[in-house]
């Protein structure tokens, strides 16, 4: 290997290559795996469930009637 090519290789390796992908961190890999294992929630405009109606308002009337 010629010296010029070796020096070019050393310069490029010190500078880093911009096209090389970075490996994700261990935490990022764990989060990705957990999200892939979770079941996907249902999607669509009919999947919303409104909250249940509040109960117990009749007891206010009973309390007021006894007073």
N, CA and C atoms as a LAMMPS dump frame, in Angstrom:
ITEM: TIMESTEP
0
ITEM: NUMBER OF ATOMS
201
ITEM: BOX BOUNDS ff ff ff
-5.0000000000000000e+02 5.0000000000000000e+02
-5.0000000000000000e+02 5.0000000000000000e+02
-5.0000000000000000e+02 5.0000000000000000e+02
ITEM: ATOMS id mol type element x y z
1 1 1 N 0.86 -1.17 0
2 1 2 C 0 0 0
3 1 3 C 0.908 1.234 0
4 2 1 N 0.701 2.143 -0.932
5 2 2 C 1.546 3.337 -0.984
6 2 3 C 1.33 4.236 0.227
7 3 1 N 2.363 4.985 0.557
8 3 2 C 2.299 5.869 1.722
9 3 3 C 1.222 6.943 1.576
10 4 1 N 1.052 7.449 0.353
11 4 2 C 0.042 8.495 0.145
12 4 3 C -1.362 7.97 0.433
13 5 1 N -1.622 6.754 0.011
14 5 2 C -2.941 6.158 0.246
15 5 3 C -3.16 5.895 1.732
16 6 1 N -2.097 5.442 2.414
17 6 2 C -2.192 5.197 3.853
18 6 3 C -2.46 6.493 4.606
19 7 1 N -1.78 7.566 4.229
20 7 2 C -2.004 8.862 4.883
21 7 3 C -3.42 9.369 4.623
22 8 1 N -3.921 9.161 3.416
23 8 2 C -5.292 9.559 3.095
24 8 3 C -6.283 8.769 3.945
25 9 1 N -6.015 7.48 4.1
26 9 2 C -6.875 6.634 4.935
27 9 3 C -6.883 7.129 6.38
28 10 1 N -5.705 7.466 6.921
29 10 2 C -5.627 7.943 8.301
30 10 3 C -6.369 9.268 8.47
31 11 1 N -6.235 10.184 7.503
32 11 2 C -6.949 11.468 7.579
33 11 3 C -8.466 11.256 7.548
34 12 1 N -8.917 10.394 6.666
35 12 2 C -10.356 10.145 6.545
36 12 3 C -10.914 9.444 7.78
37 13 1 N -10.125 8.548 8.357
38 13 2 C -10.621 7.837 9.535
39 13 3 C -10.682 8.759 10.749
40 14 1 N -9.779 9.724 10.847
41 14 2 C -9.825 10.688 11.946
42 14 3 C -11.002 11.638 11.792
43 15 1 N -11.28 12.04 10.559
44 15 2 C -12.373 12.98 10.303
45 15 3 C -13.724 12.294 10.453
46 16 1 N -13.769 11.011 10.274
47 16 2 C -15.04 10.294 10.327
48 16 3 C -15.734 10.361 8.982
49 17 1 N -16.529 9.396 8.722
50 17 2 C -17.228 9.395 7.438
51 17 3 C -18.665 9.848 7.659
52 18 1 N -19.116 10.848 6.913
53 18 2 C -20.454 11.386 7.13
54 18 3 C -21.565 10.423 6.727
55 19 1 N -21.292 9.458 5.894
56 19 2 C -22.336 8.554 5.43
57 19 3 C -22.552 7.348 6.329
58 20 1 N -21.688 7.159 7.318
59 20 2 C -21.812 5.98 8.166
60 20 3 C -22.96 6.161 9.164
61 21 1 N -23.847 5.171 9.281
62 21 2 C -24.958 5.297 10.239
63 21 3 C -24.461 5.11 11.668
64 22 1 N -25.079 5.846 12.589
65 22 2 C -24.735 5.684 14.004
66 22 3 C -25.593 4.586 14.602
67 23 1 N -24.988 3.8 15.447
68 23 2 C -25.735 2.747 16.109
69 23 3 C -26.542 3.365 17.244
70 24 1 N -27.828 3.001 17.379
71 24 2 C -28.629 3.578 18.457
72 24 3 C -28.145 3.094 19.828
73 25 1 N -28.43 3.89 20.831
74 25 2 C -28.013 3.537 22.177
75 25 3 C -28.81 2.337 22.676
76 26 1 N -28.358 1.76 23.763
77 26 2 C -29.057 0.608 24.336
78 26 3 C -30.462 0.994 24.769
79 27 1 N -30.616 2.189 25.325
80 27 2 C -31.947 2.647 25.752
81 27 3 C -32.875 2.795 24.55
82 28 1 N -32.353 3.345 23.456
83 28 2 C -33.168 3.502 22.254
84 28 3 C -33.578 2.139 21.695
85 29 1 N -32.681 1.173 21.745
86 29 2 C -33.032 -0.172 21.272
87 29 3 C -34.098 -0.804 22.15
88 30 1 N -34.011 -0.598 23.477
89 30 2 C -35.016 -1.151 24.39
90 30 3 C -36.387 -0.528 24.136
91 31 1 N -36.424 0.79 23.95
92 31 2 C -37.692 1.469 23.711
93 31 3 C -38.29 1.004 22.394
94 32 1 N -37.469 0.885 21.368
95 32 2 C -37.957 0.422 20.075
96 32 3 C -38.541 -0.977 20.176
97 33 1 N -37.848 -1.86 20.872
98 33 2 C -38.336 -3.232 21.028
99 33 3 C -39.648 -3.254 21.791
100 34 1 N -39.752 -2.442 22.86
101 34 2 C -40.979 -2.413 23.657
102 34 3 C -42.159 -1.884 22.832
103 35 1 N -41.908 -0.857 22.02
104 35 2 C -42.984 -0.309 21.195
105 35 3 C -43.415 -1.297 20.111
106 36 1 N -42.492 -2.074 19.603
107 36 2 C -42.848 -3.059 18.586
108 36 3 C -43.634 -4.217 19.181
109 37 1 N -43.395 -4.539 20.451
110 37 2 C -44.094 -5.655 21.09
111 37 3 C -45.492 -5.264 21.561
112 38 1 N -45.742 -3.963 21.789
113 38 2 C -47.058 -3.526 22.25
114 38 3 C -48.087 -3.721 21.153
115 39 1 N -49.297 -4.136 21.537
116 39 2 C -50.346 -4.21 20.511
117 39 3 C -50.744 -2.798 20.087
118 40 1 N -51.045 -2.645 18.836
119 40 2 C -51.396 -1.329 18.319
120 40 3 C -52.818 -0.977 18.747
121 41 1 N -53.022 0.235 19.258
122 41 2 C -54.376 0.618 19.666
123 41 3 C -55.276 0.759 18.444
124 42 1 N -56.578 0.542 18.613
125 42 2 C -57.475 0.687 17.471
126 42 3 C -57.499 2.129 16.99
127 43 1 N -57.607 2.29 15.689
128 43 2 C -57.614 3.624 15.103
129 43 3 C -58.927 3.836 14.38
130 44 1 N -59.296 5.066 14.264
131 44 2 C -60.485 5.399 13.509
132 44 3 C -61.37 6.337 14.309
133 45 1 N -62.35 6.888 13.633
134 45 2 C -63.189 7.871 14.297
135 45 3 C -64.241 7.231 15.168
136 46 1 N -64.466 5.922 15.07
137 46 2 C -65.475 5.257 15.896
138 46 3 C -64.875 4.577 17.129
139 47 1 N -63.618 4.757 17.383
140 47 2 C -62.985 4.061 18.504
141 47 3 C -63.087 4.838 19.812
142 48 1 N -63.521 6.115 19.768
143 48 2 C -63.616 6.911 20.989
144 48 3 C -64.774 6.418 21.848
145 49 1 N -64.51 6.232 23.124
146 49 2 C -65.559 5.843 24.061
147 49 3 C -65.757 6.995 25.026
148 50 1 N -66.921 7.641 24.992
149 50 2 C -67.142 8.76 25.904
150 50 3 C -67.173 8.277 27.349
151 51 1 N -66.878 9.155 28.302
152 51 2 C -66.906 8.741 29.697
153 51 3 C -68.317 8.338 30.122
154 52 1 N -68.369 7.447 31.093
155 52 2 C -69.666 6.987 31.596
156 52 3 C -70.384 8.135 32.291
157 53 1 N -71.688 8.163 32.208
158 53 2 C -72.419 9.245 32.88
159 53 3 C -72.245 9.136 34.393
160 54 1 N -72.157 10.278 35.009
161 54 2 C -71.985 10.3 36.464
162 54 3 C -73.293 9.926 37.133
163 55 1 N -73.177 9.161 38.177
164 55 2 C -74.369 8.718 38.893
165 55 3 C -74.382 9.36 40.27
166 56 1 N -75.518 9.356 40.899
167 56 2 C -75.621 9.83 42.274
168 56 3 C -76.23 11.211 42.389
169 57 1 N -76.696 11.806 41.308
170 57 2 C -77.28 13.134 41.407
171 57 3 C -78.648 13.091 42.065
172 58 1 N -79.289 11.951 42.038
173 58 2 C -80.607 11.812 42.671
174 58 3 C -80.546 11.928 44.182
175 59 1 N -79.415 11.598 44.77
176 59 2 C -79.29 11.664 46.226
177 59 3 C -79.325 13.112 46.716
178 60 1 N -78.915 14.064 45.887
179 60 2 C -79.004 15.476 46.281
180 60 3 C -80.462 15.867 46.488
181 61 1 N -81.328 15.411 45.609
182 61 2 C -82.752 15.724 45.725
183 61 3 C -83.37 15.109 46.965
184 62 1 N -82.948 13.91 47.309
185 62 2 C -83.473 13.238 48.507
186 62 3 C -83.029 14.012 49.746
187 63 1 N -81.792 14.466 49.749
188 63 2 C -81.284 15.232 50.906
189 63 3 C -81.994 16.554 51.06
190 64 1 N -82.289 17.212 49.983
191 64 2 C -82.983 18.493 50.05
192 64 3 C -84.44 18.318 50.478
193 65 1 N -85.065 17.216 50.075
194 65 2 C -86.465 16.983 50.414
195 65 3 C -86.634 16.72 51.903
196 66 1 N -85.65 16.087 52.553
197 66 2 C -85.741 15.77 53.991
198 66 3 C -85.539 17.005 54.862
199 67 1 N -84.887 18.033 54.348
200 67 2 C -84.569 19.202 55.142
201 67 3 C -85.766 20.016 55.51
